[in-house]
Amino acid sequence: MLGGAVGDALGAPVEFLKLRDIKRRYGETGISGFVEFDGHTGRITDDTQMSLFTAAGLLRTNVRQHDRGICHGPSIVKGAYLRWLRTQGGKVPKDTPDFISNSGWLINEKELWKKRAPGMTCISALQAGRWDDLIAHNDSKGCGTVMRIAPVGLFFEPELAYTMGCEISAITHGHPTGITAGGAMAMIVSMLRRGKSIERAVDEVIEFLESAKNKSSDRSWDATETIAILKHAQCAETISELGEGWLAEEALAIAIFCALKHPDDFRSGVIEAVNIDGDSDSTGAIAGSLLGAVNGMTGIPKEWIENLRERQIIKSIAWDSFIRIETDEDGYTTQQWWDKYPGY
């Protein structure tokens, strides 16, 4: 999670710039460290904000599963996204219960009440329909699914991570490629967490998607485009072959290309991921998540972690994601943990 945030903060100042303009501003090698964004250096964008709320939703899912023995994770993550929506000045659906839109500790972190160019597809999808509607009524495949989904891979086994990643992606994006690219990212992170190399993880995800595609007649999760660009990422010679990262499959492919090229070098991988024509913060966040999962916290340059403005919030969520739940001597969720992550 720190790796994703670092990549996000590195790319934030150059999002929307062409590579030639990045080089004109920061030198021939492009941007290579934190520079000012929104009045400070090392500031995250909506990509990390949504990742934090994804993780918080999954932690609340874990509490409900523990206490009730049954839980539908995407429903609880939807509530987390509605809380994120409030931090961005959006209006939650009128039927949203107050206990859904106001609870937990993360929404009270004022550093997160900053608009950092939030994706309009995410905003509009969350504002539309009922608060408990889990299917986006649009045809978007923007990268807003992939950039926020890495925490899913930390919580679930690979195949379940794929399913959960798809269902959580579908909350805001209705196009099959937006959905399956999010699922693929979650599955890759799950595999990396279990010690697989990035190369092997991508191979196995392609095999899984091809097998699932051949067995299913359901076109709502058609992974044809996702499979094609994952294969392209494996053999591409340049990032420009893979697009500009605005679309889900492009952002995922660019991040994978950089992670495959620099599997043991976090710094080089994320620097290459953000120096592109396109959505630099999202490609940086996704590449940072992948390389962070491979190399761990010690692989991330110390100065980047120390200068990450919201690092304490991110560290807290990351640590809680490792712990999963706190229970008392009788096996019940502690009151302190419930106050942080109530099971709804």
PyMOL commands that set and color helices and strands:
alter all, ss='L'
color gray80, all
select helices_A, chain A and resi 2-14+19-26+46-68+73-87+98-102+106-108+110-112+120-127+146-148+150-155+158-169+176-193+198-215+219-221+224-235+239-242+248-261+266-274+280-295+297-299+302-306+311-323+335-340
alter helices_A, ss='H'
color red, helices_A
select strands_A, chain A and resi 36-37+40-41
alter strands_A, ss='S'
color yellow, strands_A
deselect
rebuild
show_as cartoon
